[in-house]
Amino acid sequence: MAESENLEPHQRLLLESQRSSRAFTLPLLSGINWTSVRRREMSVKMVELENMEAAAEHERILREIESTDTACIGPTLRSVYDGEEHGQFMDKLEGRIRNHDREIEKMCNFHYQGFVDSITELLKVRGEAQKLKSQVTDTNRKLQNEGKELVILMEDLKQCRLQQRNIAATIDKLTLCLPVLEMYSKLREQMKAKRYYPALKTMEHLEHTYLPRVNHYRFCKIMVENIPKLREEIKEVSMSDLKDFLESIRKHSNKIGETAMKQAQHQRNLDNAISQQHRAGSVKKPKKECAVGVDLDVESTSPMSEQDSGILDFEDEEDEEEVMGAQDLVDFSPVFRCLHIYSVLGARETFENYYRKQRRKQARLVLQPPSNMHETLNGYRKYFNQIVGFFVVEDHILHTTQGLVNRAYIDELWEMALSKTMAALRTHSSYCTDPNLVLDLKNLIVLFADTLQGYGFPVSQLFDMLLEIRDQYGEILLKKWAAVFRQILDLDNYSPIPVANEEEYKRTMGQFPFQDSNLEKQPFPKKFPFSEFVPKVYSQIKEFIYACLKFSEDLHLSSTEIDDMIRKSTNLLLSRTLSNCLQAVIKKKNVGLTELVQIIINTTHLEQSCRYLEEFITNITDVPPETVHTTKLYGTSTFKDARHTAEEEIYTNLNQKIDQFLQLADYEWMAAESTGRASDYLTDLIAFLRSTFTVFTHLPGNVDEHATMPGKVAQTACMSACKHLSTSLLQLLLEAEVKQITIGAIQQFNLDIKECEQFARSGPVPGFQGDTLQLAFIDLRQLLDLFILWDWSTYLADYGQPHCKYLRVNPTTALALLEKISRA
């Protein structure tokens, strides 16, 4: 036993295995057949001989097992299992175990006596050990009694230490939890204060930084569950704020647009002031003619009487306070806040789509004009203010946010707005009949365009549309001035203008450019050759030109284009409007010959004033008349046509008067002899003609050596009247109803013709040479001489010769009259 204690662990393992194997194998040896054993041994030897290498390998493995620590024996045994000689190895192992058993037995036998001695000594020691045990027990009992209080204190100390550790752990946990609770409390306060964007930042820190540290606590789980709800609440609240914002800017669009247009108007006033200062420093141009308004119930439209149309009602503040911008009128923080919130929540695209969709809807509402917009300028102003306000807001959003709206979106909205606005303006402006309203609308459109152009929107189409409105404005002006001209012509007395003093003379000269040295030399009172409607019409033509010029302002047109537009409009005024008015007056049933003559004189002076109108247009447009393609005024032809119509009307009226007198003729065609004097109706007719041509003679003379003179008109009228009288008297003789005529009737008729000839010789109108006027009655004179003298032989003998006595007697006429005389 002593030897086995000195062995190594693996040696002891082998020894125990040998003993066990020997104890197991010895009972079996008695039943073994030794012959078979020998045979087996023989076969084993043969196998061993054949497998020497395997045996050597097994020996090596056994040596490794004996010399290797049991913890490292696995690879060695693995090599055995990998081979095919398991049985041989086991036999080898059993033999080695038996050898080790024999060695162990020898060792035990050698140390047996020492073992016995040791047991004896151990028995001696047991008594002493019992004593020592009792002493230790007593000592332990005493120690236990003495240490009870210490144990109690130690237990208390242990409990205190445990509590201390718990407190420290609690402090550590609270140190982790308190920031979470503080952040959550801060989040709640921010939510309560509606500071949603900071709340999202706090929520993000809470979720990603603080909660992961304490996520195993139940309150943290509750917080984690509440965070998505808070996010949704923030989204809903921010969306509600956005809706309120959209509603707010819809309501404030009118004010925003008004403010923006005030800014544009203020800037334009500054630019005009600067340009006027520059012009003041340059060489002054000739002063324009002053337009003096006429005393009519017609509103003046010239800039001399109206410095500004006042369509905007934008009063310049004396202190020139800075006009507020859109950002000063509307709080944009809700849209910025909502944009940031949705960006943080990862729903920026949803927010952008919603915002753009809602603004498109608002744009459609803004662009829908009220049905009665055309009635007042205020309707147009509100319409424009809302549109400007809408796009000012969008421009502000474009430049203060990153991507909420982009330029393509703005351009798309503007194209839609431009098309709808132009369509609305075309429709509603067509209802306007007041030129002042159209002019104010034009100024408002220009301001509208300038305002939006200042924000970068293209507005060229608006100015193109203004050119269309300009044509409409021209037509409205023509209608207005048609009424003005009709009123002037209806109220005129068609008498030369009398002036009693120098002041009246200068006032009339200031209204109409008239130059006559003879009139200047005449003492007061004196008369102008024309009537009141000449200076009034001239002034109104200038007013019309001013009105056309007023519309052309701020349309970004060149001086040539403005000049051409004014000239074309003025030509329409002269050739159509004024011409129609003059024609209507001339052809009135109740117009007298004196009035017609005065119209001729008036149109003559107006015709001469056309060159002054040319100069007037040149002065206000700064375009010289010699410029290529400059349109010329048609006033000369207009007034000539009116004058010719008046002349024809004079001739027609005179002939009608003659016809009326001739209807009073009551000849006694079967009279035996004449009454010895001219017929009463003819005497009255001659008296009428004398008085009429006397009036012609006393009318003012020629006004220009190249113009048609009233004297020539009188001459033509007198000749026309005499010819018509001669022809009508001849028709009396040849009437089919008159079947018989006596020589006495012929003699009475001859007295009437002599009265006519006497009228012709008296020179009712100066200027006829010799017997020119008497030639109107030569046909009747030769016919009557033929019958009174009964000079048929001379008539028949000289018939057909160029210088015969009765050259103007028509054979057919003579034959017809001869038949009537022969019947008598």
C-alpha positions in Angstrom: 0.0 0.0 0.0 2.9 2.3 0.8 4.5 1.6 -2.6 1.2 2.3 -4.4 1.0 5.7 -2.7 4.4 6.6 -4.1 3.4 5.7 -7.6 2.3 8.3 -10.2 -1.4 8.6 -10.9 -1.2 6.8 -14.2 0.9 4.0 -12.7 -1.7 3.6 -9.9 -4.4 3.4 -12.6 -2.5 0.6 -14.4 -1.9 -1.3 -11.1 -5.6 -1.2 -10.2 -6.6 -2.3 -13.7 -4.2 -5.3 -13.4 -5.6 -6.3 -10.1 -9.1 -6.2 -11.3 -8.3 -8.1 -14.4 -6.5 -10.8 -12.4 -9.3 -11.1 -10.1 -11.6 -11.5 -13.0 -9.5 -13.9 -15.0 -8.4 -16.4 -12.3 -11.8 -18.1 -11.9 -11.9 -18.7 -15.6 -8.5 -20.4 -15.9 -9.8 -23.7 -14.4 -12.2 -24.1 -17.3 -9.9 -23.4 -20.2 -8.8 -26.1 -22.6 -5.1 -25.8 -22.7 -4.8 -27.6 -26.1 -6.8 -24.9 -27.7 -4.9 -22.4 -25.7 -1.7 -23.7 -27.2 -3.2 -23.7 -30.6 -4.3 -20.2 -30.0 -0.9 -19.2 -28.8 0.6 -20.8 -31.9 -1.8 -18.8 -34.1 -1.0 -15.8 -32.1 2.6 -16.2 -32.5 2.2 -16.7 -36.2 0.1 -13.6 -36.3 2.7 -11.8 -34.2 5.3 -12.9 -36.6 3.3 -11.7 -39.5 2.5 -8.4 -37.7 5.8 -7.4 -36.1 5.3 -3.9 -37.3 1.9 -3.7 -35.6 3.4 -5.0 -32.4 6.1 -2.4 -32.4 3.6 0.2 -33.0 1.4 -1.1 -30.1 4.5 -1.0 -27.9 5.1 2.6 -28.8 1.5 3.4 -28.0 1.7 1.7 -24.6 4.9 3.7 -23.8 3.2 6.9 -24.7 0.2 5.9 -22.5 2.5 5.2 -19.5 4.6 8.3 -20.0 1.8 10.8 -21.0 -0.6 12.7 -18.7 -4.1 11.4 -18.7 -5.4 14.7 -19.9 -3.4 14.3 -23.2 -4.0 10.6 -23.8 -6.9 11.2 -26.3 -4.7 11.6 -29.4 -2.8 8.4 -28.5 -6.0 6.4 -28.1 -7.3 8.0 -31.3 -4.4 6.4 -33.2 -5.4 3.0 -31.9 -9.0 3.4 -33.1 -7.8 4.6 -36.4 -5.8 1.3 -36.9 -7.3 -2.2 -37.6 -5.4 -4.3 -34.9 -7.7 -3.6 -32.0 -7.6 -7.2 -30.6 -3.9 -7.3 -30.7 -3.6 -4.0 -28.9 -6.0 -5.2 -26.2 -3.9 -8.3 -25.7 -0.8 -6.3 -25.4 -2.5 -4.0 -23.0 -3.6 -6.9 -20.8 -0.1 -8.3 -20.7 1.3 -5.0 -19.7 -1.3 -4.7 -16.9 -0.3 -8.2 -15.6 3.3 -7.1 -15.4 2.5 -4.0 -13.5 0.3 -6.0 -11.1 3.2 -8.3 -10.3 5.4 -5.3 -9.7 2.8 -3.7 -7.4 2.4 -7.0 -5.4 6.2 -7.2 -4.8 6.2 -3.6 -3.7 3.4 -4.1 -1.3 5.0 -7.2 0.3 8.2 -5.3 0.8 6.5 -2.5 2.8 3.9 -4.5 4.9 5.8 -4.4 8.2 6.1 -0.6 8.0 2.3 -0.5 7.6 1.7 -2.5 10.7 4.0 -0.2 12.7 2.2 2.8 11.5 -1.2 1.4 12.6 0.1 0.8 16.0 1.4 4.3 16.3 -1.9 5.6 15.0 -3.8 3.8 17.8 -1.6 5.4 20.4 -2.3 8.8 18.9 -6.1 8.3 19.0 -6.3 8.7 22.7 -4.5 11.9 22.6 -6.7 13.0 19.7 -9.8 12.4 21.9 -8.4 14.6 24.5 -7.6 17.3 22.0 -11.0 17.0 20.6 -12.7 17.6 23.9 -10.5 20.6 24.6 -11.3 22.0 21.1 -15.0 21.4 21.8 -14.8 23.3 25.1 -12.9 26.0 23.6 -15.4 26.2 20.7 -18.3 26.4 23.1 -16.7 29.1 25.1 -15.9 30.9 21.8 -19.5 30.6 20.6 -20.9 32.0 23.8 -18.5 34.8 23.7 -19.2 35.6 20.0 -23.0 35.7 20.0 -23.1 39.5 20.4 -20.5 39.8 17.7 -22.5 37.6 15.4 -25.6 39.7 16.0 -23.6 42.8 15.3 -22.1 41.2 12.2 -25.6 40.3 11.0 -26.7 43.9 11.5 -23.5 45.0 9.7 -24.3 42.6 6.9 -27.8 44.0 6.7 -26.5 47.6 6.6 -24.0 46.7 4.0 -26.8 45.1 1.9 -28.9 48.2 2.3 -26.0 50.3 1.4 -25.4 48.3 -1.7 -29.1 48.5 -2.6 -29.1 52.3 -2.0 -26.0 52.6 -4.2 -27.6 50.5 -6.9 -30.8 52.5 -6.6 -28.8 55.7 -6.9 -27.1 54.4 -10.0 -30.4 53.3 -11.6 -32.0 56.7 -10.7 -29.0 58.4 -12.2 -29.8 56.6 -15.4 -33.6 57.1 -15.1 -33.7 60.8 -14.0 -32.4 62.1 -17.4 -35.0 60.0 -19.1 -37.8 61.4 -16.9 -36.4 64.9 -17.2 -36.3 64.6 -21.0 -39.9 63.2 -21.1 -41.0 66.0 -18.8 -39.3 68.5 -21.1 -41.0 66.8 -24.1 -44.4 67.2 -22.4 -43.7 70.9 -21.6 -42.7 71.5 -25.3 -45.8 69.8 -26.5 -47.9 71.9 -24.1 -46.2 75.1 -25.3 -46.7 74.0 -28.9 -43.0 73.9 -29.6 -43.3 70.9 -31.8 -40.0 71.1 -33.7 -37.9 71.2 -30.4 -40.2 68.5 -29.1 -39.3 66.3 -32.1 -35.6 66.9 -31.4 -36.2 66.0 -27.7 -38.1 62.9 -28.7 -35.2 61.9 -31.0 -32.7 62.2 -28.2 -35.0 60.4 -25.8 -35.6 57.6 -28.2 -32.0 57.0 -29.4 -29.9 58.1 -26.5 -31.7 57.8 -23.1 -34.3 55.1 -23.4 -31.9 52.4 -24.6 -30.0 52.7 -21.3 -33.1 51.9 -19.2 -35.3 50.0 -21.7 -36.0 47.2 -19.2 -38.1 49.3 -17.0 -41.9 49.3 -17.4 -42.2 53.1 -17.5 -39.7 53.2 -20.3 -41.8 50.7 -22.3 -44.8 53.0 -21.8 -42.7 55.9 -23.0 -41.6 53.9 -26.1 -45.3 53.1 -26.8 -46.3 56.8 -26.4 -43.6 58.2 -28.7 -45.3 57.2 -32.0 -48.5 58.6 -30.7 -46.8 61.9 -29.9 -45.3 61.9 -33.3 -48.8 61.5 -34.9 -50.1 64.1 -32.6 -47.4 66.5 -33.7 -48.1 65.7 -37.3 -51.8 66.4 -36.8 -51.3 69.6 -34.9 -48.7 70.9 -37.4 -51.0 70.0 -40.3 -53.8 71.9 -38.5 -51.4 74.9 -38.2 -50.6 74.6 -41.9 -54.3 74.6 -42.8 -54.8 77.7 -40.6 -51.8 79.2 -42.4 -53.3 78.5 -45.8 -56.6 80.0 -44.7 -54.8 83.0 -43.3 -52.8 83.7 -46.5 -56.0 83.2 -48.6 -57.7 85.9 -46.5 -54.6 88.1 -46.5 -53.8 87.8 -50.2 -55.7 91.0 -51.0 -53.7 93.0 -48.4 -50.4 91.4 -49.4 -51.1 92.2 -53.1 -52.1 95.7 -52.2 -48.9 96.2 -50.3 -46.8 94.8 -53.1 -48.4 97.0 -55.6 -47.9 100.0 -53.3 -44.2 99.1 -53.2 -44.1 98.9 -57.0 -46.0 102.2 -57.3 -43.6 103.8 -54.9 -40.6 102.6 -56.8 -42.1 103.7 -60.1 -42.8 107.2 -58.6 -39.1 107.3 -57.5 -38.0 106.3 -61.0 -40.2 109.0 -62.5 -38.9 111.6 -60.2 -35.3 110.7 -61.1 -36.1 110.8 -64.8 -37.8 114.1 -64.4 -34.7 115.5 -62.7 -32.6 114.3 -65.6 -35.0 115.9 -68.1 -35.0 119.1 -66.1 -31.2 119.3 -66.5 -31.4 118.8 -70.2 -32.4 121.4 -72.9 -36.1 122.3 -72.6 -38.3 121.5 -75.5 -40.9 124.0 -76.9 -43.9 124.2 -74.6 -46.9 122.2 -75.6 -50.1 124.0 -76.4 -52.4 124.2 -73.5 -55.6 122.3 -73.9 -58.5 124.4 -72.7 -61.6 122.5 -71.9 -64.9 123.5 -73.4 -68.0 124.3 -71.3 -69.7 120.9 -71.9 -71.1 118.2 -69.8 -68.2 116.0 -70.8 -65.3 114.9 -68.6 -61.9 116.2 -69.6 -59.3 113.6 -70.2 -56.2 115.6 -70.9 -53.2 115.4 -68.6 -53.2 119.2 -68.4 -56.5 119.0 -66.4 -55.8 115.7 -64.8 -52.3 115.1 -63.6 -53.0 111.5 -62.7 -56.0 109.2 -63.1 -55.7 108.3 -59.5 -56.7 104.7 -60.1 -54.6 103.3 -57.4 -55.6 105.6 -54.5 -52.1 105.1 -53.1 -51.3 108.2 -51.1 -47.7 109.0 -50.6 -47.0 109.4 -46.9 -45.3 112.6 -45.9 -42.8 110.7 -43.8 -42.3 108.1 -46.6 -42.6 105.2 -44.2 -41.2 102.0 -45.5 -44.0 99.8 -46.9 -44.2 96.4 -45.2 -43.5 93.3 -47.1 -45.4 90.0 -47.3 -43.3 88.6 -44.4 -44.4 91.5 -42.2 -48.1 90.9 -42.9 -48.2 87.1 -42.6 -46.5 84.8 -40.1 -44.8 82.2 -42.2 -43.5 80.2 -39.2 -46.3 77.6 -39.4 -45.3 76.5 -42.8 -41.6 76.5 -41.9 -42.3 74.6 -38.7 -44.5 72.1 -40.4 -41.9 71.7 -43.2 -39.2 71.0 -40.6 -41.5 68.6 -38.6 -42.4 66.6 -41.7 -38.8 66.5 -42.8 -37.7 65.2 -39.4 -40.6 62.6 -39.5 -39.5 61.5 -43.0 -42.7 62.7 -44.6 -41.4 65.8 -46.4 -42.7 64.5 -49.8 -46.2 64.1 -48.4 -46.1 67.6 -47.0 -44.9 69.1 -50.3 -47.6 67.4 -52.3 -50.3 68.5 -49.9 -49.0 72.1 -49.8 -48.8 72.3 -53.6 -52.2 70.7 -54.1 -53.9 73.1 -51.7 -52.2 76.1 -53.2 -53.3 75.0 -56.7 -56.9 74.9 -55.4 -56.5 78.4 -53.9 -55.0 79.6 -57.2 -58.0 78.5 -59.1 -60.3 80.3 -56.6 -58.2 83.4 -56.8 -58.2 83.4 -60.6 -62.0 83.2 -60.8 -63.1 86.8 -61.2 -66.4 88.1 -59.8 -69.2 88.4 -62.3 -69.6 92.1 -61.7 -65.9 92.9 -61.8 -66.2 95.1 -64.9 -68.6 97.5 -63.1 -66.0 99.3 -61.0 -62.3 99.7 -60.9 -62.3 98.5 -57.3 -63.4 95.0 -58.6 -60.4 94.8 -60.9 -58.1 96.1 -58.1 -59.3 93.4 -55.7 -58.9 90.8 -58.4 -55.3 91.9 -59.1 -54.4 92.3 -55.4 -55.4 88.7 -54.7 -53.3 87.4 -57.7 -50.3 89.4 -56.7 -50.7 88.4 -53.1 -50.8 84.7 -54.1 -47.6 84.9 -56.1 -45.8 87.1 -53.6 -46.4 84.5 -51.0 -45.2 81.7 -53.3 -42.1 83.7 -54.2 -41.4 84.2 -50.6 -41.8 80.4 -49.9 -39.6 79.7 -52.9 -36.7 81.8 -51.6 -37.1 80.9 -47.9 -37.6 77.1 -48.1 -35.5 74.5 -49.7 -37.6 72.6 -52.2 -41.0 73.1 -50.8 -41.8 74.8 -54.1 -39.5 75.0 -57.1 -39.2 77.2 -60.1 -41.0 74.8 -62.4 -44.0 74.6 -60.0 -44.1 78.4 -59.8 -43.8 78.8 -63.6 -46.6 76.2 -64.1 -48.9 78.2 -61.8 -48.0 81.5 -63.4 -48.7 80.2 -66.9 -52.1 79.0 -65.7 -52.7 82.3 -63.9 -51.6 84.3 -66.9 -53.9 82.6 -69.3 -56.9 82.8 -67.0 -56.2 86.4 -66.1 -55.9 87.4 -69.7 -59.1 85.6 -70.6 -61.0 87.3 -67.7 -59.7 90.7 -68.6 -60.6 90.3 -72.3 -64.1 89.2 -71.3 -64.8 91.9 -68.6 -63.0 94.8 -70.4 -65.3 94.2 -73.4 -68.2 95.3 -71.2 -66.5 98.7 -70.4 -68.0 101.7 -72.1 -66.3 104.4 -70.0 -62.9 105.5 -71.4 -61.8 106.7 -68.0 -62.5 103.3 -66.5 -60.6 101.6 -69.4 -57.7 104.0 -68.9 -57.7 103.3 -65.1 -57.8 99.6 -65.9 -54.8 99.9 -68.2 -52.9 101.7 -65.5 -53.8 99.1 -63.0 -52.8 96.3 -65.4 -49.4 98.0 -66.0 -48.9 98.3 -62.2 -50.0 94.7 -61.9 -47.5 93.6 -64.6 -44.7 95.8 -63.2 -45.3 94.4 -59.7 -45.1 90.8 -60.8 -42.2 91.5 -63.1 -40.3 92.8 -60.1 -40.7 89.3 -58.6 -39.3 87.6 -61.7 -42.5 86.6 -63.5 -42.7 87.1 -67.3 -45.4 89.6 -68.2 -44.8 90.4 -71.9 -48.2 88.8 -72.8 -50.0 91.3 -70.5 -48.4 94.1 -72.5 -49.5 92.4 -75.7 -53.0 92.2 -74.4 -52.9 95.9 -73.5 -52.4 96.6 -77.1 -55.6 94.8 -77.8 -57.3 96.8 -75.0 -55.8 99.9 -76.6 -57.9 99.3 -79.8 -61.0 98.8 -77.7 -60.1 102.0 -75.8 -59.8 103.8 -79.1 -63.3 102.7 -80.1 -64.7 103.8 -76.8 -63.0 107.2 -77.2 -64.5 107.5 -80.6 -68.0 106.9 -79.3 -67.4 109.4 -76.5 -66.1 112.0 -78.8 -68.9 111.4 -81.2 -71.3 112.5 -78.4 -69.0 115.4 -77.7 -69.0 116.6 -81.3 -72.7 116.1 -81.6 -73.3 118.2 -78.5 -70.9 120.9 -79.8 -72.5 121.0 -83.2 -76.0 121.0 -81.7 -75.3 123.9 -79.3 -73.5 126.0 -81.8 -75.3 129.2 -83.1 -73.4 129.0 -86.4 -72.6 132.7 -86.2 -69.1 134.3 -86.2 -67.7 134.7 -82.7 -67.9 138.3 -81.5 -65.2 139.6 -79.2 -65.7 142.8 -77.2 -62.2 143.2 -75.7 -58.7 142.0 -75.8 -59.2 139.4 -73.1 -62.0 137.6 -75.1 -59.8 137.9 -78.2 -56.8 136.3 -76.5 -59.0 133.6 -75.0 -60.3 132.6 -78.4 -56.8 132.8 -79.9 -55.6 130.5 -77.1 -58.2 127.9 -78.0 -57.6 127.9 -81.8 -54.5 128.8 -83.8 -55.8 131.6 -86.1 -53.8 134.3 -87.7 -55.3 137.2 -89.6 -53.5 140.5 -89.6 -56.5 142.4 -90.9 -58.6 141.1 -88.0 -55.9 142.1 -85.5 -55.9 145.7 -86.8 -59.7 146.0 -86.5 -61.0 147.8 -83.5 -63.2 146.2 -80.9 -65.8 144.9 -81.0 -65.0 142.6 -83.9 -65.8 139.1 -85.1 -63.9 136.0 -85.9 -64.9 134.5 -89.2 -65.8 131.1 -87.7 -68.3 130.1 -85.1 -67.9 128.7 -81.6 -67.7 125.0 -82.7 -64.3 125.6 -84.5 -62.2 126.2 -81.3 -64.3 123.7 -79.4 -63.8 121.0 -81.9 -60.1 121.8 -82.2 -59.7 121.7 -78.4 -61.6 118.4 -78.3 -59.3 116.9 -81.0 -56.4 117.8 -78.8 -58.1 116.3 -75.8 -58.6 113.1 -77.8 -54.9 113.1 -78.6 -54.0 113.5 -75.0 -56.3 110.7 -74.1 -54.6 108.4 -76.6 -51.2 109.5 -75.3 -52.3 108.8 -71.8 -53.1 105.2 -72.6 -49.7 104.8 -74.3 -47.8 105.7 -71.2 -45.9 102.9 -69.4 -46.6 100.4 -72.2 -42.8 100.1 -73.1 -43.5 101.4 -76.6 -41.1 103.4 -78.6 -41.8 107.1 -79.5 -42.4 106.1 -83.1 -44.9 103.4 -82.1 -46.7 105.9 -79.8 -46.7 108.6 -82.6 -48.1 106.1 -85.1 -50.8 104.9 -82.7 -51.9 108.5 -82.0 -51.9 109.5 -85.6 -54.0 106.5 -86.6 -56.5 107.1 -83.8 -56.7 110.8 -84.7 -57.3 109.8 -88.3 -60.2 107.6 -87.2 -61.5 110.5 -85.2 -61.4 112.9 -88.1 -62.3 110.6 -91.0 -65.0 108.7 -89.2 -66.4 110.3 -86.1 -66.1 114.0 -86.8 -66.9 113.4 -90.5 -70.1 111.5 -89.6 -71.1 114.2 -87.1 -70.6 117.0 -89.7 -72.4 115.0 -92.4 -75.3 114.5 -90.0 -75.5 118.2 -89.1 -75.3 119.3 -92.7 -78.1 116.9 -93.8 -80.5 118.0 -91.0 -83.9 119.0 -92.4 -84.1 122.3 -90.4 -80.6 123.5 -91.2 -80.6 126.9 -93.0 -78.5 128.2 -95.8 -76.7 130.6 -93.4 -75.8 127.7 -91.2 -74.5 125.7 -94.2 -72.4 128.6 -95.3 -71.0 129.0 -91.8 -70.2 125.3 -91.8 -68.2 125.8 -95.0 -66.3 128.6 -93.4 -65.7 126.6 -90.2 -64.5 123.5 -92.0 -62.1 125.7 -94.1 -60.5 126.9 -90.9 -60.4 123.5 -89.3 -58.8 122.2 -92.5 -56.0 124.8 -92.1 -55.5 123.9 -88.5 -54.5 120.3 -89.4 -50.9 121.4 -89.7 -51.0 122.7 -86.2 -52.3 119.3 -85.0 -49.4 117.7 -86.8 -47.0 119.9 -84.9 -48.9 119.2 -81.7 -48.5 115.5 -82.1 -44.8 115.9 -83.0 -44.2 117.9 -79.8 -45.8 115.4 -77.5 -44.2 112.3 -79.1 -40.8 113.8 -80.0 -41.0 112.1 -83.4 -40.2 114.5 -86.3 -42.8 114.6 -89.1 -40.1 113.8 -91.7 -39.5 110.4 -90.1 -40.0 107.5 -92.5 -43.3 105.7 -92.4 -44.9 108.5 -90.3 -48.6 108.4 -90.7 -50.1 111.6 -92.0 -53.4 113.1 -90.8 -56.5 112.8 -93.0 -58.1 116.0 -91.6 -57.7 117.9 -94.9 -59.7 115.4 -96.9 -62.3 115.1 -94.0 -63.0 118.8 -93.9 -63.0 119.1 -97.7 -65.6 116.3 -98.0 -67.7 118.0 -95.3 -67.4 121.3 -97.2 -68.4 119.8 -100.5 -71.3 118.1 -98.8 -72.4 121.5 -97.3 -72.0 123.1 -100.7 -74.2 120.5 -102.3 -76.7 120.9 -99.6 -76.8 124.6 -100.2 -77.5 124.1 -103.8 -80.1 121.5 -103.0 -81.8 123.7 -100.4 -81.9 126.6 -102.8 -83.4 124.5 -105.5 -86.0 123.2 -103.1 -86.9 126.7 -102.0 -87.3 127.7 -105.7 -89.5 124.7 -106.2 -91.6 125.7 -103.3 -92.2 129.2 -104.8 -92.9 127.7 -108.2 -95.6 125.6 -106.7 -97.3 128.9 -106.0 -97.3 129.8 -109.7 -100.8 130.1 -111.1 -100.7 131.2 -114.7 -103.8 132.0 -116.7 -102.7 130.2 -119.8 -105.8 131.4 -121.7 -105.4 135.1 -120.8 -106.0 137.5 -123.7 -103.3 139.9 -122.5 -100.6 140.3 -119.8 -101.2 142.0 -116.4 -98.3 144.4 -117.2 -96.2 143.3 -114.3 -94.4 140.2 -113.1 -96.2 137.5 -111.2 -96.4 137.8 -107.4 -94.9 134.4 -106.7 -91.9 135.3 -108.9 -91.5 138.7 -107.3 -91.4 136.9 -103.9 -88.9 134.4 -105.2 -86.6 137.1 -106.6 -86.8 138.9 -103.2 -85.9 135.7 -101.4 -82.9 135.1 -103.7 -81.7 138.7 -103.3 -81.9 138.5 -99.5 -80.2 135.1 -99.5 -77.3 136.1 -101.6 -77.0 139.4 -99.7 -76.3 137.3 -96.6 -73.7 135.3 -98.6 -72.1 138.6 -99.7 -71.8 139.9 -96.2 -70.2 136.7 -94.8 -66.5 136.9 -94.0 -64.3 136.7 -97.1 -61.6 134.3 -98.1 -59.5 132.9 -95.3 -56.7 131.6 -97.5 -55.9 132.3 -101.0 -55.8 128.6 -101.9 -59.0 127.7 -100.0 -62.6 127.7 -101.3 -64.0 131.1 -100.5 -67.6 131.8 -99.4 -67.9 134.2 -102.3 -67.2 131.4 -104.8 -69.8 129.3 -103.0 -72.3 132.1 -103.4 -71.5 132.5 -107.1 -71.9 128.8 -107.7 -75.1 128.8 -105.7 -76.5 131.8 -107.5 -75.7 130.3 -110.9 -77.1 127.0 -109.9 -80.3 128.7 -108.6 -80.7 130.7 -111.8 -80.2 127.6 -114.0 -82.7 125.6 -111.9 -85.2 128.5 -112.0 -84.8 128.7 -115.8 -85.3 125.0 -116.3 -88.3 124.9 -113.9 -90.0 127.8 -115.7 -89.4 126.1 -119.1 -91.0 123.0 -117.6 -94.1 125.1 -116.7 -94.5 126.0 -120.3 -94.1 122.4 -121.5 -96.3 120.7 -118.9 -98.5 118.0 -120.4 -101.5 119.3 -118.5 -101.3 122.6 -120.2 -103.0 122.0 -123.5 -103.5 125.6 -124.8 -101.5 128.8 -124.3 -102.4 132.2 -125.6 -100.0 134.9 -126.7 -101.2 137.0 -123.8 -100.1 134.2 -121.5 -96.8 134.2 -123.3 -96.4 137.9 -122.8 -97.1 137.5 -119.0 -94.6 134.7 -118.9 -92.1 137.1 -120.7 -92.6 139.7 -118.0 -91.6 137.1 -115.4 -88.5 136.1 -117.4 -87.6 139.8 -117.7 -87.8 140.0 -113.9 -85.4 137.1 -113.7 -83.0 138.7 -116.1 -83.2 141.9 -114.2 -82.2 140.0 -111.1 -79.3 138.4 -113.0 -78.1 141.8 -114.3 -78.3 143.4 -110.8 -75.4 141.3 -109.7 -76.8 139.6 -106.6 -73.4 138.0 -106.0 -70.3 139.9 -106.9 -67.6 138.3 -109.0 -69.5 137.5 -112.2 -68.0 138.7 -115.4 -70.3 140.5 -117.8 -73.6 138.8 -118.5 -72.5 135.4 -117.3 -75.4 135.1 -114.9 -77.9 136.1 -117.6 -76.8 133.2 -119.7 -78.8 131.0 -117.3 -82.0 132.4 -118.9 -80.8 132.5 -122.5 -82.8 129.5 -123.6 -86.0 131.0 -122.3 -85.2 134.4 -123.7 -84.6 133.1 -127.3 -87.7 130.9 -127.1 -90.0 133.7 -125.9 -88.5 136.2 -128.5 -89.2 133.7 -131.2 -92.9 133.5 -130.3 -93.5 137.1 -129.3 -91.8 138.5 -132.4 -93.0 135.5 -134.4 -89.7 135.5 -136.2 -90.0 132.1 -137.7 -88.4 133.0 -141.0 -85.2 134.0 -139.3 -85.3 130.9 -137.2 -85.8 128.7 -140.1 -83.3 130.5 -142.3 -80.5 130.5 -139.7 -81.2 127.0 -138.3 -78.1 125.0 -138.0 -75.7 127.9 -138.3 -73.2 128.4 -135.5 -74.0 132.1 -135.0 -77.8 132.1 -135.6 -80.1 134.3 -133.6 -82.1 131.5 -132.1 -79.2 129.1 -131.5 -80.5 127.9 -128.0 -84.0 127.2 -129.2 -84.6 123.5 -129.4 -86.9 122.6 -132.4 -88.8 120.0 -130.3 -89.5 122.6 -127.6 -90.5 125.2 -130.1 -92.8 122.8 -131.9 -94.5 121.7 -128.7 -95.1 125.3 -127.6 -96.4 126.2 -131.1 -98.9 123.3 -131.0 -100.3 124.7 -127.6 -100.6 128.2 -129.1 -102.2 126.9 -132.2 -104.9 125.1 -130.2 -105.7 128.4 -128.4 
